[in-house]
Amino acid sequence: GSLLQGLELQVGTISDFHVENKTSNEFFFKLDSFILPGLIYHCKSSGKVTCEIIKTIKAGSTDLTKIIMEQVFYHSKDGTRVPMYIVRHQDVPLDGTAPALLFGYGGFSINIMPTFSIENIFFVEHFRGIYASANIRGGGEYGEKWHTGGMLFSKQNRPDLYGAAIAQVGVMDMLRFQKFTIGYVWCPEFGCSDDKAYFENLLKYSPLHNIRVPANPSVQYPAVLATTADHDDRVVPSHTFKYMAQLQYTIGGSPKQTNPLLLRVETNAGHGAGTPTSKQIDEKTDIYSFMAQNLGLEFNGGKSRQLTKTHYSSNIASTKNIYSKAVGFMKSKNILTSYPETKQHMNP
């Protein structure tokens, strides 16, 4: 076929496409981006498609006209050009002085598109940070070749490059993920440890099996906050439980490890979908408090820094309690049978 007409739209993601039936000459869709909460379009097709905006979604009092979104490309270690979106306040320079929050997924041929998230804008606006979303290989942004370029034998890790890491509902045990709930359907993506070749490859980067005290005495693990939910039936919580138990035992007692290693368990919750707004707010508050404390961030230029510290201190206490309960749960289910007694190192 050939292109009949293009629509002049902002850079963003089209979703929620609705049409009454296949003979209708009108349709609706939503357009949003990292800096656009949403525009609802009403379009008519009678030879030529014409569209008008019928609703503009607002983001409260946030002045999004001062937030910049741009796409850049960087070179991976094999020379591949990888796209990345960067979102920042217009007054924040790209000179390496601003804190950066880097998001990556890279799996299952899932496209990570520019969509609006108030939590990312919160980071950009109140911490004067830079939000970066890298379209790393493993996703489907450039077709199946891009997907296969980040699966099976094509994965790398460099945790030492980060100041802090937020590991949300992660697959940490790459040797046994297929043993729980729907984990077996991930074998085409990761490979299965039942196969010798895949076993050896998975063992190289499995988070649980690659926890070691850094050989360089001047290097330590970044501050880690691992999150999970006690009713997650997609990525079962034992992944995060075992990872944090091993991390605490191997790294937590090291004198040079001053960065905190914390676990956050959401109760009566699953993998994320359908989580009540109140719990989402609680989780994001904990995450940003953790980031502020460990990266030395100032909320609103330092005007509310003490509030952040106070909240973080109370969060440490609750996290210790949650961690103790998690370890008890693991022992009761024999999840820790093959692991030594867990050491706790929770002080910030």
Secondary structure, DSSP 8 states (H G I E B T S, - for coil): ----------SSEEEEEEES-TT-SEEEEEEEETTEEEEEEEEEESSSEEEEEEEE---TT--GGGEEEEEEEEE-TTS-EEEEEEEEETTS-SSS-S-EEEE----TT--------HHHHHHHHHS--EEEEE--TTSSTT-HHHHHTTSTT-----GGG-SEEEEES----TTTGGGSTTGGGGHHHH--TTSHHHHHHHHHH-GGGG----SSTT----EEEEEEETT-SSS-THHHHHHHHHHIIIIIT-TT--S-EEEEEETT--SSTT--HHHHHHHHHHHHHHHHHHHT--GGGGTTHHHHHHHHHHHHHHHHHHHHHHHHHHHHTTTTTTS---------
